[in-house]
Amino acid sequence: MNSAAEKTGLNPDSVFTVDFHTHVFPDNLAGRAVSILSEKLSALYTPVSDGTIRGLLENMRRWGINRSVALPVITNPEHFKTVNEFAAARNNIIPEIEFFGGLHPADSKWKENIDFIVSLGLKGIKLHPEYQDFRPADKSLFPMYEYALSKGLILVFHAGVDPGKNQPCKSSPEQFAEIASAMKGGVIVAAHLGGNMQWDEVEEHLAGKDIYMDTSTGFKFYGKEKFLRIAKKHGAEKLLFASDSPWDNAGTEKQTLISLADTNGKTEYSLSENEVRLIAGMNAARILNIKI
């Protein structure tokens, strides 16, 4: 039994876990993509896999991750069809991974392309303000968000600083709070605990709003106390375990999350067993409609 289980009484193998934020690349592009991105990310992140689907599956099995969500980033609207068809084809043959689609906000055919994403059976769309050069709360984009949500798609936004891009960043917790208030229904996810490197602002402006946050970036950056403060204010039912693989170790992140569990749920800086299970995978299973 590992140390986390000894401390909390939770058996890690009994905790259904979905890594809601991972990245993979086609085999012929993975090596170059991971190398280029590693240079941009400097020493902050060390890849834990080679960026291939095979590498992600091997780590999932090693670390007890039941399912993963693979998120693409479309940096050029011309890549729309290729990226989404790649995702749809693999959803049909790799049940352990849920491949999301992608859309570029500058795409003038966004309505037609959202319909295409739906026709492929994809469950969500990834948007990245830094790599796609847009402000999330630009009201001209709200019809696109509304239409995607009306079609049952999950919207996942990169949130906060991207170490590989120039600062200041284009998103903020205040912007995501504005989006959450403007959208009526549907699932919106602000990655990186609501805003990478903006967690004081997340706690002040975004926690408690009608939006999901994933935990990617990792405890080594936001720390246990800040995570628990945000979790208590936001609610465990709106948090999604995530690693940002291949840039973080989902096994270590899972162990840290489990270590926060107090099976009595009585201490200020802890989670109940049920809250841990919700964050680890039950929330993701609900919004993804996964049968456990």
C-alpha positions in Angstrom: 0.0 0.0 0.0 1.4 3.4 -0.9 1.8 6.4 1.4 -1.3 8.2 0.2 -3.5 5.2 0.9 -1.9 4.7 4.3 -2.7 8.3 5.3 -6.2 8.5 4.0 -7.6 5.0 3.8 -8.3 5.4 0.1 -7.0 2.7 -2.2 -5.8 4.5 -5.3 -6.9 1.5 -7.4 -10.4 2.0 -6.3 -10.6 5.6 -7.4 -12.0 5.9 -10.9 -9.7 8.5 -12.6 -10.1 10.5 -15.8 -7.3 12.7 -16.9 -9.3 15.5 -18.6 -6.4 17.3 -20.2 -3.8 15.5 -22.3 -2.1 16.1 -25.7 -1.0 13.6 -28.3 0.3 13.9 -31.8 0.5 11.7 -34.9 3.4 9.3 -34.7 5.3 11.0 -37.5 5.0 14.5 -35.8 5.2 13.6 -32.1 9.0 13.7 -31.8 9.4 17.1 -33.4 6.3 18.6 -31.7 7.5 17.6 -28.2 11.1 18.8 -28.9 9.9 22.2 -30.1 7.4 22.7 -27.3 10.0 21.5 -24.7 12.4 24.3 -25.8 9.6 26.9 -25.4 8.6 25.6 -22.0 12.2 25.7 -20.8 12.9 23.9 -17.5 9.4 24.3 -16.2 8.1 21.1 -17.6 9.9 17.9 -18.5 7.9 15.6 -20.9 6.8 12.3 -19.3 6.1 10.6 -22.6 7.1 10.9 -26.3 3.8 12.6 -27.1 2.4 9.6 -29.0 -0.9 7.8 -28.3 1.1 4.7 -27.4 3.1 6.7 -24.9 0.0 8.1 -23.2 -1.7 4.7 -23.0 1.5 3.2 -21.4 1.5 5.9 -18.7 -2.2 5.5 -18.1 -1.8 1.8 -17.4 1.3 2.4 -15.3 -0.4 5.1 -13.1 -4.0 3.8 -12.9 -5.7 6.3 -15.1 -8.9 4.8 -16.4 -9.6 7.3 -19.2 -8.0 10.4 -20.7 -9.3 13.3 -22.8 -7.0 14.3 -25.7 -7.2 18.0 -26.6 -5.9 19.4 -29.9 -5.0 23.0 -30.7 -5.7 24.2 -34.2 -3.3 27.0 -34.9 -4.4 27.4 -38.5 -8.1 27.2 -39.7 -6.9 25.3 -42.7 -6.0 22.4 -40.4 -9.6 22.0 -39.2 -10.7 19.0 -41.2 -7.5 17.0 -40.7 -7.4 17.5 -37.0 -11.0 16.6 -36.4 -11.0 13.6 -38.7 -7.9 12.4 -36.9 -9.7 12.6 -33.6 -12.9 11.0 -34.8 -11.0 8.0 -36.4 -9.2 7.2 -33.2 -12.3 7.5 -31.0 -13.6 4.5 -32.9 -10.7 2.3 -32.0 -9.1 3.5 -28.8 -11.8 3.4 -26.0 -9.4 4.5 -23.2 -9.0 8.0 -24.8 -11.8 10.5 -25.6 -10.5 12.6 -28.5 -12.0 16.1 -28.6 -12.2 18.3 -31.7 -10.8 21.7 -32.3 -11.9 24.9 -33.8 -10.2 28.2 -34.6 -12.0 31.4 -33.5 -11.0 33.1 -36.7 -12.7 30.5 -38.8 -15.5 32.3 -40.8 -17.2 28.9 -41.2 -17.5 28.2 -37.5 -21.2 27.3 -37.6 -20.8 24.8 -40.5 -17.7 23.4 -38.8 -19.3 23.0 -35.4 -22.0 21.0 -37.2 -19.2 18.9 -38.8 -17.7 18.3 -35.4 -21.1 17.1 -34.1 -21.5 14.8 -37.1 -18.2 13.2 -36.3 -19.5 12.3 -32.8 -16.9 14.4 -31.0 -17.9 15.5 -27.5 -16.0 18.8 -27.1 -13.8 21.5 -28.5 -10.5 22.9 -27.3 -9.8 26.7 -27.6 -6.4 28.3 -26.8 -6.3 32.1 -26.5 -2.5 32.2 -26.6 -1.9 30.0 -29.6 -5.0 31.2 -31.5 -4.6 34.9 -30.6 -8.0 35.9 -29.1 -9.5 37.3 -26.0 -12.0 34.7 -24.6 -14.5 37.4 -23.5 -14.6 39.1 -27.0 -18.4 39.3 -27.4 -18.2 38.7 -31.1 -17.3 35.1 -30.2 -20.3 34.6 -27.9 -22.6 33.4 -30.7 -20.0 30.7 -31.6 -19.8 29.6 -27.9 -23.6 29.6 -27.6 -24.0 27.6 -30.8 -21.5 25.0 -29.8 -23.0 24.6 -26.3 -26.5 24.3 -27.8 -25.2 21.3 -29.8 -24.1 19.6 -26.6 -20.4 20.2 -27.1 -18.1 20.8 -24.1 -15.9 23.9 -24.5 -12.4 23.7 -23.0 -10.4 26.8 -22.8 -6.7 27.2 -22.0 -6.7 29.6 -19.1 -3.9 31.9 -17.9 -0.3 32.1 -18.7 1.3 29.9 -21.3 5.1 29.8 -20.6 5.8 29.3 -24.3 4.1 32.6 -25.3 4.8 36.3 -24.7 3.1 38.0 -21.8 0.8 39.5 -20.8 -1.6 36.6 -21.6 -4.9 37.1 -23.3 -7.2 35.4 -20.8 -8.1 36.2 -17.2 -10.3 34.7 -14.5 -12.5 37.8 -14.8 -13.1 37.0 -18.5 -14.1 33.4 -17.8 -16.5 34.7 -15.1 -18.1 36.9 -17.7 -18.4 34.0 -20.1 -19.9 31.8 -17.4 -22.5 34.5 -16.6 -23.4 35.1 -20.3 -23.8 31.4 -21.3 -27.1 29.8 -20.3 -26.4 26.1 -20.0 -23.8 23.7 -21.3 -20.4 22.7 -20.0 -17.5 25.2 -20.1 -14.0 24.2 -18.7 -11.3 26.7 -17.8 -8.1 24.7 -17.7 -5.1 25.1 -15.3 -7.3 25.6 -12.3 -9.1 28.5 -13.9 -6.0 30.5 -14.9 -2.4 29.4 -14.9 -0.3 31.6 -12.5 -3.4 33.6 -11.8 -4.7 31.6 -8.8 -5.3 34.6 -6.5 -7.5 36.1 -9.1 -9.2 32.7 -9.7 -10.0 32.5 -6.0 -11.4 36.1 -6.0 -13.2 36.3 -9.3 -14.0 32.8 -10.7 -14.4 30.3 -7.9 -18.0 29.6 -7.3 -19.1 30.6 -10.8 -21.0 28.2 -13.2 -17.9 26.8 -14.9 -15.7 23.8 -14.5 -12.0 24.0 -13.9 -9.4 21.3 -14.6 -6.5 20.7 -12.3 -3.8 20.7 -15.0 -0.5 22.5 -14.4 -0.1 20.7 -11.1 0.2 20.9 -7.4 3.9 21.8 -7.6 2.8 25.2 -9.0 -0.4 26.2 -7.2 0.3 24.1 -4.0 -2.1 22.1 -1.8 -3.4 25.0 0.3 -4.3 27.2 -2.7 -5.9 24.3 -4.4 -8.0 23.5 -1.4 -9.1 27.1 -0.9 -10.3 27.2 -4.5 -11.9 23.8 -4.2 -13.8 24.7 -1.1 -15.1 27.9 -2.6 -15.8 26.5 -6.1 -17.2 23.1 -5.1 -15.7 19.7 -5.8 -18.5 18.9 -8.2 -17.1 21.5 -10.7 -13.5 20.3 -10.6 -11.9 17.9 -13.1 -8.6 16.0 -12.5 -6.1 16.7 -15.3 -2.3 16.5 -15.9 -1.6 18.3 -19.2 0.3 15.2 -20.3 3.0 14.9 -21.7 4.0 17.9 -19.5 3.1 16.5 -16.1 2.9 13.2 -14.4 -0.7 12.1 -13.9 0.4 9.4 -11.4 2.0 11.9 -9.1 -0.9 14.3 -9.4 -3.3 11.4 -8.6 -1.4 10.5 -5.5 -1.3 14.1 -4.3 -5.1 14.5 -4.8 -5.7 11.3 -2.9 -3.4 12.5 -0.1 -5.8 15.4 0.5 -8.6 13.1 1.5 -9.8 13.0 5.1 -12.3 10.2 5.3 -14.1 12.0 8.0 -14.1 15.3 6.0 -13.7 17.4 9.1 -10.4 19.3 8.7 -10.3 22.7 7.0 -7.5 21.8 4.5 -8.7 18.4 3.3 -11.4 16.9 1.1 -13.9 14.2 1.9 -13.5 10.8 0.2 -16.5 11.6 -1.9 -15.0 15.0 -3.0 -11.8 13.2 -4.1 -13.8 10.7 -6.1 -15.8 13.5 -7.8 -12.7 15.4 -8.8 -10.7 12.3 -9.8 -13.2 11.0 -12.3 -16.9 11.0 -11.4 -17.5 14.5 -12.6 -15.8 13.8 -15.9 -17.7 10.5 -16.2 -21.0 12.5 -15.8 -20.3 15.2 -18.4 -18.7 12.8 -20.8 -21.5 10.2 -20.3 -19.1 7.4 -19.5 -20.5 4.2 -18.1 -18.4 3.1 -15.1 
